[in-house]
């Protein structure tokens, strides 16, 4: 059975390249690395099937808005016969320092609307998350506006390495299991502050 990887983001050109679309960016990178079919529609998601390093994967990007991501995800688990607890969801995370990864299973959504939608649709929080840190917004900036804003030039310069490590982390989960992947990627130090912003503390 193929492994279902769901990257969270928002559809539409105005959201491309924004912090909230990091999940989509990671799946795009994984698609470039492996051998995957052309994207097709499956329910309310854009789906590519194929393999990366010998592992069968389904890369899915819900084409709903973020707060409805669970609708697309619930349809996919039904169609593919995948347990929600085996799904790997990749998403941005405000409460983690920019550039840092944190892998986990279950837990709260931390206010992330896409994760809230997944939990509600799966009727369980016990799926795997690859959380890619974007850090907290500068003082006076609303977190929602920050999520939906483009990366700064300095952040964009750092993005390829961050997206690459997140892609590596997803593959590590599939290849080596979540426990090993957490021990490898959760312990790595956060990246240095970008544009003078103080990074979040972690978890």
C-alpha positions in Angstrom: 0.0 0.0 0.0 1.3 3.4 -0.9 2.1 6.0 1.8 -0.2 9.0 1.8 1.6 12.3 2.3 -0.7 15.4 2.5 0.8 18.9 2.2 -1.3 21.7 3.5 -1.7 25.0 1.7 -4.2 27.4 0.0 -5.1 27.3 -3.7 -4.7 30.3 -6.0 -1.8 32.3 -7.3 -2.1 34.9 -4.5 -1.1 32.3 -2.0 1.8 30.8 -3.9 5.0 31.5 -2.1 3.4 32.4 1.2 4.4 30.9 4.6 1.1 29.0 4.9 1.9 27.1 1.7 5.0 25.4 3.0 3.3 22.0 3.0 2.7 22.3 -0.8 6.3 23.4 -1.4 7.6 20.3 0.4 5.5 18.0 -1.7 6.5 19.8 -4.9 10.1 19.1 -3.9 9.4 15.5 -3.3 7.7 15.3 -6.7 10.8 16.6 -8.3 13.1 14.1 -6.6 11.1 11.0 -7.5 9.3 9.4 -10.4 5.7 10.5 -10.2 2.7 10.7 -12.5 1.2 13.9 -13.8 -1.0 15.6 -11.2 -4.7 14.5 -11.4 -7.8 15.5 -9.5 -9.1 13.1 -6.8 -12.0 14.6 -5.1 -10.9 18.0 -3.8 -7.1 17.3 -4.0 -4.3 17.4 -6.6 -2.7 14.0 -6.4 0.5 12.5 -7.9 1.4 8.8 -7.5 4.8 7.3 -7.9 7.9 6.4 -6.0 10.9 8.0 -4.2 13.9 6.0 -3.3 12.0 2.8 -3.9 9.0 3.7 -1.7 5.5 4.0 -3.2 4.0 7.4 -2.3 0.8 9.4 -2.9 1.5 13.1 -2.8 -1.7 15.0 -2.2 -2.3 18.7 -2.0 -5.9 19.6 -1.0 -7.3 22.3 -3.3 -9.8 23.5 -0.8 -8.9 26.4 1.4 -6.8 25.6 4.4 -9.7 25.4 6.9 -11.5 22.7 4.7 -8.4 20.5 4.1 -9.9 17.7 6.1 -12.7 17.2 3.5 -10.2 16.3 0.8 -8.1 14.2 3.2 -11.0 12.2 4.4 -12.0 11.4 0.8 -8.4 10.3 0.0 -8.2 7.9 3.0 -11.5 6.3 1.9 -10.5 5.9 -1.7 -7.0 4.7 -1.0 -7.9 2.4 1.9 -5.4 4.2 4.2 -5.8 4.5 7.9 -5.9 8.1 9.1 -3.2 7.1 11.7 -0.8 6.3 8.8 -1.2 9.6 7.1 1.8 12.0 7.1 0.7 15.7 7.1 3.2 18.4 6.2 2.5 22.0 7.3 3.9 25.3 8.5 4.1 26.0 12.2 4.1 29.4 13.9 5.3 28.1 17.3 8.5 26.6 15.9 11.6 28.7 15.0 12.0 29.5 11.3 13.8 26.7 9.6 13.4 24.1 12.4 11.5 20.9 11.9 9.5 19.1 14.5 8.0 15.7 13.9 5.3 14.1 16.0 2.2 12.0 16.1 -1.0 13.3 17.6 -1.4 16.2 20.0 -3.4 19.4 19.6 -3.6 21.5 16.4 -2.1 24.5 18.1 -4.6 26.7 16.4 -3.5 25.6 12.8 -6.8 25.6 10.9 -5.7 23.0 8.4 -4.7 20.6 11.2 -8.0 21.3 13.0 -9.8 20.4 9.8 -7.8 17.1 9.5 -8.5 16.2 13.1 -12.2 16.8 12.7 -12.5 14.9 9.4 -10.4 12.0 10.5 -12.1 12.0 13.9 -8.7 11.4 15.5 -5.6 13.5 16.1 -3.3 10.5 15.8 -1.8 11.1 12.4 1.8 12.0 11.8 2.8 15.6 11.4 5.9 17.2 9.9 5.8 20.7 11.2 8.0 23.2 9.4 8.8 26.3 11.5 8.1 29.8 10.3 8.5 31.5 13.7 6.3 34.1 15.3 5.4 37.3 13.5 7.1 40.6 14.4 5.4 42.6 17.2 2.2 44.2 16.0 1.7 41.8 13.1 -1.4 39.7 13.2 -0.5 35.9 13.0 -3.1 35.3 10.2 -1.6 38.1 8.1 1.9 36.8 8.8 0.9 33.3 7.7 -0.5 34.6 4.4 2.3 36.9 3.6 5.3 36.1 1.3 8.7 35.1 2.7 11.2 37.9 3.1 14.2 37.9 0.7 16.4 36.4 3.4 13.9 33.7 4.2 13.6 32.8 0.5 17.3 32.4 0.3 17.1 29.8 3.1 14.0 28.0 1.8 15.6 25.5 -0.5 17.7 23.9 2.3 14.7 24.0 4.7 12.3 22.4 2.1 15.0 19.9 1.3 15.4 18.8 4.9 11.6 18.6 5.3 11.5 16.3 2.3 14.2 14.2 3.8 12.3 14.0 7.0 9.1 12.7 5.3 11.2 10.0 3.5 12.9 9.1 6.8 9.4 8.5 8.4 8.5 6.2 5.5 11.8 4.4 5.3 13.0 4.2 9.0 9.8 4.9 11.1 8.6 7.8 13.0 10.7 7.2 16.2 14.0 7.2 14.3 13.0 10.2 12.2 12.1 12.2 15.3 15.4 11.3 17.0 17.2 12.5 13.8 15.3 15.7 12.9 13.8 17.0 16.2 17.1 17.4 17.8 18.7 19.6 15.1 19.2 23.2 16.3 17.1 26.0 15.0 18.4 28.2 12.2 19.8 31.6 13.1 17.3 34.5 13.3 16.3 35.9 10.0 15.8 39.6 9.3 16.4 40.3 13.0 13.4 38.3 14.1 13.8 36.3 17.3 12.9 32.6 16.6 10.3 30.8 18.6 11.6 28.4 21.3 10.7 25.1 19.6 7.9 22.6 20.2 
